[in-house]
Amino acid sequence: MDQILDYKVIKKIGSGSFSQVYHAEKENKEYAIKLMHPPEGADAKEVVESLRYEFWVLKEIQHPNIVKIYDFGSLPDGRVFIVEELFTGQSLDVFCQGKKFSDIEPILLQIIDAVGAIHRWKLIHSDIKPENILIEKVKNSFTAKLLDFGLCRPVSSYNKSTESDTPSISGTLATMAPEILLRQNGDTRSDLYSLGVTFYECLAGKNPFIAKNVDETINRHLTFKPDSIGLARDDVPPNWQQILDSLLEKKPHARASSIDTL
């Protein structure tokens, strides 16, 4: 693909199940374009509305640690796209490798602040994981960006009125909260669990819940309590150990009540 309307495509830089991401330019400025490819048989209207919602979310939430959004459009064949800032860098897990906690802590605080901004809008990201957090060096400091709001939804969408209307499962198994796996109503505390798994993985060097197969991984999310992060590395202060222990609680009511309480 050489062109997306008036954006010149430079190269493809990523892809997902139903989308591709391109590095593009327009009027000497560089952008990232997320182009949706609905699966065969999918409701095209639903796909369009999903991307339009993602555009609205990012347009409304202006935060230095959340990816900026610029444009929404569609192609003659019906495919839709959004145009975001081009942010290159390392994923959080790669960034943390070999670094002291004191060097990582400012980035963790930036991420917490970004998640807090989402939650204050009564929204749930629904897919917090290391790959959706990029770190880039700007001048002499590092900046984190939270990406991929494709599964973002309002908290109210989880409030089901009937027993037959079972909440759906969405997100990434590696960081998914137990209540989501159990098809129970989620809320912002579901994001907090995902954040805890993400932080633990990046600090310890491995995700404590990943097992040989899907069933075992689900079971570990539901029942397994990992060792405190202080046993994995000795440079994590006690207050951060307590934060991670709280985020990884199996029951939502046992976790931090909100991101602000951290």
Summary of the structure (lengths in Angstrom):
residues: 262
radius of gyration: 18.9
end to end distance: 45.1
largest distance: 56.6
contacts: 761
relative contact order: 0.10
helix: 39%
strand: 22%
